[in-house]
Amino acid sequence: MTSATQPESGKITMFGAEWCRDCRRTKAQLDELGVAYTYIDLEAEPAAAEVAKDISGRTNIPVVVYPDASHHVEPSNADVAAKLRELSLI
């Protein structure tokens, strides 16, 4: 079952917050690469923080969930780019 706070199967979902510098960086990278993703703002949807924690096992953000159901927590730009290339998304 998919809700506004659950990652959508087969798509990229990013959990983050505007106050988070790493979140802003990852969001900007995805935007610059033209990669479609769903952004879940943990300030606007606090319940989603529990979803992100369930996925990652941590409270760190951003959490980026990929179409293959893998995820990154606080990824570097290189990590994100490598995963997107692996999935043939860039």
N, C-alpha and C positions, 0 to 999 in steps of 0.2 A: 504494500500500500504506500502510495506516495502522498506526502503532504508538503506544505510550503517549507517545512524545515528538514525534510528528508532529501538526500541526493536522488536525482532522477536517474534511473538505470540507463546506461549508454551515453550519458552526458557528463560534462565536467561541472562540478559544483565546488565553489569555494566558500568556506566559512571564514568570516573575518570581521573586523571592526575598523571604523575610520581612524580611531586614535592609534592604531597599530601600524608602525612604520613598515614592517615586513609585509603586512596585508596590502598596504597602499602600493608597495613595490611590485608585488606579485600581480595585483590587479592591473597595474599599468603595463606590465609585461604582456599579460594575456590580451589586453586591449591593443597594444602596439602590434602584436602578432596577428591580430584579427581572428583570434580563436573565440568561438562562442562558448559561453559558460553561464551558469546561474550563480549569482552572488547572494549569499545569505548573511545579512548584517546582524551580528549577534547583539548589538545594542537595540535594534528595532525588534528583534525576535529572541529574547533572552532564553527561551526554552530550547532554542537550537544549539545553545552551548552544550547541553547534555548530549545531543545527537552527535556533535563534533567530538566530544570526549569519548562517546561509545565507539566511534569509528577509529579514533587514533590512540585511545588509551591514555591520553594526556590532555592537559588543559591549555597547551600552547596553541597559538594561531599564527598564521593562517593554516587551515587544513584544506588541502586541495584533493578532491576525490575525482579520479579519472574514469573514463568509460569502461575500462577493464576491471573496475572495482578496487584497484590499488589506490594508495593515497600517499601524500607527502605532508609532513608537518614542518612548518617553518622552512620551506625549501629555498635553496638559492636559485637565482635565475638560471644557472647552468643545469641544476636538477630538473627544473620545469621544462626547459628547452629539450633536454635529453629525453624526457618522458614523452613530450609531444612528438618528437621525431620518431621514437619507438612506435608510437601509435599512428604514425603517418598523418598527424594533424598539422604539421608544418613542413 
